[in-house]
């Protein structure tokens, strides 16, 4: 990922091995090393900007680093924030960055003060820690575990992630390391004293852009790279969100854009994407690579978990591992978070527990939000995680607006933006920035502000999407992928669900079975791991349950594949963070 790593000395007697520190991160694009701090930044040119041009020993240098991709609206158009723009924007450390879209973390060093900020949705990760000798700052959590000893999982934050649909804690999942919350700011003065603040995102947080229709804003947020001589790669699936963005592209010169889909060709998403490409005759690429040898799978797993912190199951190292197969010159556009445009987020929670949410009933809200990843912990740890999850739900209710005042549909969307998109989503966003210059048009604060002002009825009925698709009416003639099957486009929510159940009986479309493919490639690794001393000695595990699942799986019972993949992700992460400090 585009990245940043810094050590700021607090104790003048503190010394570190510069070679050991530089081994933590890849070769830097920008490097600053003086008596006060070590600062390195790197990654793709499009997602890493700085005015640092050489190594200097001066302690009075003024400079900035911007990691990620900023989007600015100026002169009636959107554009990416370039290096000179960042310099002007960040020159005044008191400038409010909420008028910007995109995803980013910035550091400004000026007048011996260091100011670190992130975007208002917090879509790029930033972690920090403080000891008596130094302050460590990084966009990579695993790198900070390399400068402290005996890192451990922080169950205060990990519990709600493990137990619920949405993680409800902004705390870092590692003890002793903190995470900068969305809309956050860290100020470190010349005496190396830290002050931290942040602001929970609310639609009113985003700056207003006048004279814009919601659909026109989405259109411009999708197409503006072309106005700057950039080509676009759209991730195309069989769903409505990427098809909505495709409708905009179909109005443009087909030499300026293309689409891609990853996965096997017979999967429903790939089938529909290919049919759309054939009908409209645009460039479309399928990307699929089966799992290779066991040693390659294991190597990929360790690299992947280092970047994703066990927030995703092990097998997704393939599903989300195709980024390095994509041409990184075009701008990669993703229809992710389009569900916010359509008011379909959290429908299950509203249908089952609207009263519990309105009444702020913590225990019953837990029951409707519950979605445990795997049953691998002992009873003591399960009880601990249960209680800590209840605390997170209680705090979430305290921090969120009252449903009665804000509206149940708006409330559930805000919940998703604050806790799911800006906690889980930061992981994949940060990882993608290493391979591609990319962004999600649907997940831009200026657009979200306008979407919250659209009536809930219009959003639930997908009226805006349908209006866009009518510009190329045949887009509504193609069936759509829902509930892992292919159904007619025109069906409403309930009819679509019913039809999907029938279709699954009549015709079973292939489904992605990467979870079993992955485990079938690494049986020796899994069996050796469950017998290892590190696993046996881990005080939080219920070894009998884990061993039972593994024995059942490799005995032919595939129902435990997802749980074993989650256990592997957790256990590899636990191993990675237990390494000794390089300092």
N, C-alpha and C positions, 0 to 999 in steps of 0.2 A: 504494500500500500504506500501511497505517498505518506511520508512519515517525518517525525521530529523527535529528537532525543536531546535532553539537556541535563547537565549537572551544574548546580550553582553552589559555590563553596560558602559555608557559613563560618567555618573555623579556619583561621589563617594557617594553622598547623596541619590541616588535613591534606594528605597527599594521596594520589591514586596513580595507578599504572595506566598511562594513556593508551598503550597498546591494548590492554585488557578491555578498557572502556570502548575503544573503537571496534573491538571484535563483537560487541553486542549487536551492532547494526550493520547494514550493508554499506557499500561505498557511498559516501555522501556527495550530493550535488553541491551543497553549501556547507562550509565548516568554519566555525569561529572557536578559537581556543586562547583564552587569556587568563590572567591571574584570578579572575572572579568566576568565569564560567566556561563550560564546554558546551557548544551548541552545534548539532549536526542535523541536517535535513536532506531528504532525498526523495526519489520516486520519479514518476513521469513529469516531464516539463510542464504539461498542461495542468497538473494538480499539485505542483510544488513551485512557489515563487519566493524570491528573496532578492535583496540588494546587497547581500554579502558577496563580495567578489574575490576574496582571498583570505588566507589565514593571517590573523593579526594578533599581536601580543598586547595591543592597547586595551586598557580597561575602560576607556571612555567612549568606545565606539557606539554609534547610533545606527540601528538597523532594524529590519523586520523580516519575518518569515510568515508565509501564508500557505497552509496545507488544505487541500480540497479544491472545491470549485465554487467561486462566488458568481452571482448573477445580479446585475444592476439594471435598473430601468432609468434611462436618461435620453433626452431628446426624442421622446415618444417611441422608444424601442428598447427591447431587452438586449443585453450583450454580456459576454463573459468578462469578468474582472481580470485585467492583465496586470503585469508586474508594476507598471507606472501608476495604474489606477490604485492598486493596493497601497503603494507608497503614499499617495495623496490622501486616501481614505484613512489610513492608520496613523498618519502624521500627528493628528490630534487624538490623544488617547482617550479623551472624553466624548468623542463622537459616538452617538448611538448607532449601532450596526443593524437595528431592526428594519431599516429601509431596504436592506439587501435580501435577496433570495439566495438559494444554493445551500451548500454544505461546506463548512470550513472551520479551521482553528487557526488563529493568528497569534503571533508573538511580536511585540514591539519593545525594543530597548532604547530608551531615551532619557536623558538627564539622570542616568544611573538607576532609573526605575524600569522594572520589567512588567509589562502588562500582557496577559494572555486572555484571549476571548474566543468564544465559539459562536456558531450561528444560533438563532433564536429557537430552532427546533432541536438543537443538539445532535445533528446528524453525523457529526464527526467526533470520535472519541478523544478525550484528553484525560490522562491520569497523572497524579502527582503524589509524592510522599515527602516527609520532612524528618530528618534526624538531627542530632546535635551537630553533625559535621557538614551536612549538605542538604539541598533540596533537589529531588529528582523529578523530571517532567518528561512525559512521553506520550505519543499517540498510540503506542503499543504497550498493553498491560504486561505482557510476558517479559518485555525488556526491563521493566522496573523490578520484577522479581529476581532479576540477575544481579541487582545491586544491594539486595538485602538477603539475610539468611532465614531459613525455615519459614518460607511463605506458606500460608494455609488458606483453605477455602473459608470465606466469610459467610456463614450460614444466615446471618442477619439479612443479607441481600439475596443470597442464592435460593433461599427457601421459597419465596413467592414465584421466582422464575421456575423452579422445579415443580411446584404444586399447581400453578394456575395457567390459564390461557395466556395471560399477560403478566410479565414481571411488573411489580409495583414499587420497586425500590431503585433509586438512583445511586445507591451506594455501590462502591466497587465490590466485586466478588472475592477480593483478596484482602485479608486482614492487614491493616497498616497502610494500605494504599487507598487514596481517595479518587473519586471521579468528578470531573467538572460537569455540573448539571447544565441543561439547556439554557441558553441565554446567559451563560456564566462569565465571570470575570475573576481572574487572579491578579492581584497587584503585589509585587515584591519590591519593597523600597530599598534604598541604598544600604540599609542596615540588615537587609535580608529578612525582614519581617513580612509575613504573609497575611493578606486580607482577601477573603473570598466572598463573592456574592453571586446570586443567580435570580432568575425570574421565571416562574412557571408560565408556559405558553398559553395564551388565550387569543381568540380571533382578533381582539382589539389590540394585541401586541404588534401585529403587522401593520406596516404603513399602508395607507390607502393610496390607490392609483386611480385618479379620476377618469371619468368618461370611458369606462371599460365595461363591456358585457362579459359575463363569466365565460361563455363559449369562445368569444374572441380572445380573451386572455389565455385560455388553454391553447388555442390555436397558435398564438404568438409565442408562447412558452415552448411549444413543440418545434416550430419552424425557424425560430430566430437564428440558429447557427448557420442556416443557408444564406441569411442576409450578410454573413461575415465570411462567405466563401468556404464554409465547412460542409462536408458531406455527413449524412446521418445513417447510422445503422439502428434499425428498430428491432427490439426483441419481440417477435410475433408469436402469439399463441392462438388457441382456438376460442379464447374468452373475449368479452366485450371491450375491455379496457384498451388492449393493444390494437384492437380493430378500430376503436374510436380514433386513436392517434394515426392509424393507417389511412383513415378517411382524409385527414389533413394532407398527408404526404401524397395521396393520389392526385392532388391538384398541382403538384410540382413536377418539374423535369425529373424523369426516372433515372437519369444518369447521376443525379445528385443525392440519391438515397438508395438503400437496399434493406432487406430484412434478414433475420436469422432466427432459427429455432434449434434448441439443443434437445437431444434425446433420440430414442429409436424412432424410425420412420413410421412404424405402425401404431404409435401412441396417438390418442385422439387429438391432442394439441398439434402434433406434427402433421397429421392427416389434413386437418382443416387449414392450417397455415399453407401447406403445399397447394391445396385446391384454390385458395385465394390468389396465390402467386401465379398459378397457371391461367386463371381467368383474366386477371388484370395485367399479366405479362410484365411483372417486375422482378428484379434480381432477388433471389432467395437462396439462402445457404442453410443446409442441415449440418449440425455438428454433433457427432456421437463417437465416443471412443469407449469400448468395453474395458472393464477392469483388467489389468495386466497381471504380472507375476506377484506372488505374495510379498516379496521384499519391496516392490514398487508401491504396493498398496499401503504397506506399513510406513514407508518413508513419506508418502503423500499424507497419510493420517497425522503424523507428528507435525509436519509443516502446517497442515490445515488447522489442527487444534491450537497450535501456537498463535494463529491469527484470529481464531474464533472463540477461544476461551471456554470451550465446552457448551456454548450456547446453542449449538446445533449438533444433531446426531452424527455419528462417525461416517455413515455412508454418504452424506452430502458432500464429502470431499470430492466426489465425482460429479454430483448433480450441480454443485456450485464451483466446479473446478475447470470449467471450460473457458474461463475468461482469457487465459493465455493463448487460446486457439483463435481468438478474434482479432482481426486487424485493428490496431490501436490508433490508426490515423483518423478514421471518421469519429464523430461524436456518437457515443452509444446512448440511445434513448430507451427508457424502460417504462412500461405502463404500470409499474408497481404503485400501490396505494390508490389505484383508481376506484376502489370500493368506497372511498370517502366521498367521491363525486356522485355516488349512486345511493348513498345511505343504506348500505347493507352490512356494515360492520356491526358485530355484536347482536345480530337479530336473535340468536339463541338465548343470549342473556336477557334480552328484553321480554321475549316470549315466556321464559320460564320464571323470571324473577324481578319483574318491574317493581312490584310492591316491596321486595326486600331492598332494592336499591334506593327507592324513594324513602323508605323508613330508616335507611342506613343500618340495616340489620346485618351485623358483621358475620355471624355464624352461617346464616342462610345465604348470604352473598358469597361466602366461601364455597358453598355447595354448588352454586350455579357457575362459578368461575373456575371450579376445580378441573384440572386436566394434568394429572401427574405424568411425568416423563417415563419413569420406570420404578418398579418396586425392588430397590436394591439396598435400602438402609435398614438398620436394626430399629427396634421399637423405640428405644431412647431417642435416637436421632429423628425418627418420624414424628414423635411427640414434640420435640424441640422445633422442628421445621413447621409443624402445624401451628404452634403458638406464635412463632415469628411471622408466619404468613398472616395470621389474624391481626397482628400488630400493623403490618403493612396495609391491610385493607382498612383498618381504622384510620391510619394516617392519610390514606388515599381519600377517604370520605371527608376528612378535615380539610384537605388541600383543594379538592374539587368544588366547583360551584354547586349550589342546591339544585337538584333535578327539577323541582317545581318551578324554579325561577328561570332556569336555562333551557328547559325542554328536554324530554327523555332522549330523543334522537340526537340532538346536538350534544347532549351529555355523553352518550356512549361513543360518539365520534371523537369528542375531545379526550375521553379516556384512552382511546386507541392511539391518538396522536401523541399524547403525553407519555404514555408508558410502553406501548408496543412499538410504534414506529421509531421512537427516539431512544429506545433501549436495545431491543433486538435488532432493529433496522440499522443501527449504527455499525454493527459488526460487519454485515455484508457490504454496506456502503464504504466503509473504510478499506475493506479488502479489495473491492472493485477498483478503487482509486489507484492501486498499484499497477493495474493492467490496462485500464481504459479511462479516457476522459468521458465521464458519464454523468447523467442526472435523470431525475424523474419529474416530468412536467406536472403530474398530479400532486406531488408533495412539495409545493412551493408556498410559503406563507402568504404571499399576496393573493394567490388563487384560493387557498383555504379560507382566507378571510371572506372572500366573496361567496364561496360555497355555503358557508354558515348562514349567509343572508338569503339563500334560496330556500323556498318553502320545503318543509320535510316531505310533503306529498310529491312535489316535483322531483325531488331527489330519489325517493323510494321507487317511483314509477320509471326511473331511468329516462326521463323526458329529455334531458340535455343530451345524453348519449344518442338517443334515437334521432334527435334533430340533426346532430352532426352526421350520423350515418346516412340520413336521407340525401345528403349531398352526393352520395354514390349509392343509390337505392338498392343496387344488387347486393351490397354488403349485408342487408337484412334478409336476403334470400338464402344465404349460406347458413347451415345449422351452426350451433354453438356448443362449446364444451362446458358442461356443468356436472358436478357430482361424478366425475371420472367417466362420463359417457357423453355421447353426441346426441343432442336433442334439437327440435326446431327452435329457431331464434325467437319466434313470436310469442312463446308461452310466458305467462306470468309466473311469479315466484312459486305459488303452490302447484300450479299445473306442471311446471318444470320439474319440481321435486317428484311428483307422482309419475310423470313420464320417465324420468331417470330410473326409478325403481323398476318400472316395467321393462325398459330397454336392457337393463342389466340382466334380467331373466331371459329375454328373447335373444339378445346378442351380447356376448361378453367381449367388450373391447379389451385389448391388452392394457395392463396397468404397469406403471413403473415399479420394478421390483429390485431397485438398486440396493435396498437394505439386505436382501438375501444374497444377491450377487456378491456383495462386498464380504459378507461373513463366510460365504462358500470359498472365497479366495484365501482366507486367513485362518483356517482352523487351528494350525499349530500355534500361531501367535495367541489366539484366544485361550486355548487349552493351557499353554505355558503360563499365561498371565494369571489365570485364576488360581494356579498353584504357587505363584510367586510369594516370597516372604513379604514384600511390600503390600500386596493385596491382603494376605492373611492377617497382617498386623494392623491394617487400617481400622481404627476404632469405630468408624461409623457404618461399616458394612454388615449386612446379614449374609454371610458366606453361603449358607445353605440355600437361600433363595436364588442367589446368583448362579451357583453351581447347578442347581436344578434346571434353571432356564437354559444354560449352556448345554447340559446333557440332553435335555429334551430337544433342543434345536438340532444339534448334530446327530440326534437319533431319528430325525425326520419330522419333528413337530415345528413347523415354521412360524407359529403364532407368536413366538417370543423374539422374533428378529428385531423389531423396533426397540424393545427394552434393552436388548444386548447392545445394540448400537449406541444407545444413550449411556449405558454403563461404560462402554469403551471410551466415549468422548470424555466423560467425567474422569475416568481413571488415568487416561493419558495426560489430561490437563493437570491432575493432581501430581503426576510424576514430573511434568515439565517445571512446575513452580517450586518443586522441592530441591532444585539444584542449588549449590552453594554460590554465594556472592563472588563476583569476579574482583571486587574492590579489596 
